[in-house]
Amino acid sequence: MNIAFFITPKSESVYLPHNATMRQALEKMEYHRYTAVPLINEKGEYVSTLTEGDLLWKLKNTSGLTFKETSEIRLQDVPKHMHNKPVSINSDIEDLFSLISNQNFVPVVDDKNIFVGIVTRNAVMTYLYNLAQRNHNLTFQANLMSV
């Protein structure tokens, strides 16, 4: 099954330009209650994923940094501690399993690395749950017929 079935399109996804500020990231992540967001460049290409941990490490490792000063620090200057690999829009769901188990979402890109959306762990888990329920119901019905 192609992952296009699971995608939350860019127009419905939360993301930030990689040259946004730490303060913008903190406010957007707080507003949406997210712990990570994809970052894209001026061309719309997926660059990396910013996590709360990245922001906390930057605060910890920048002596004297105040919340007000976070509006002067660009996200491209915040070290990323995890590399969240994107998948191609042409990928199959099997390509997602190893990635989605370690992150809340997987960025999706087209053939030119343009960010087109995300696949959330919740979407994959819901699909698998519904598939298991369907299989359980079919097995239950087959058992009833054999009685």
Number of C-alpha atoms within 10 A of each C-alpha: 10 13 20 18 13 18 21 18 15 14 9 10 15 18 22 20 20 22 15 18 20 23 19 16 25 19 11 16 20 12 9 9 10 14 13 19 22 24 23 20 17 9 10 15 17 26 21 20 24 27 19 16 14 18 20 11 14 19 17 11 10 10 8 9 13 10 12 8 12 19 15 12 17 17 23 18 12 17 12 18 12 13 10 19 14 24 22 19 20 14 15 15 15 11 13 19 12 9 17 18 12 11 14 16 24 23 26 26 21 16 10 10 17 17 27 20 27 28 25 18 20 13 15 20 13 11 14 12 12 12 12 12 12 12 12 12 12 12 12 11 11 11 10 9 8 6 5
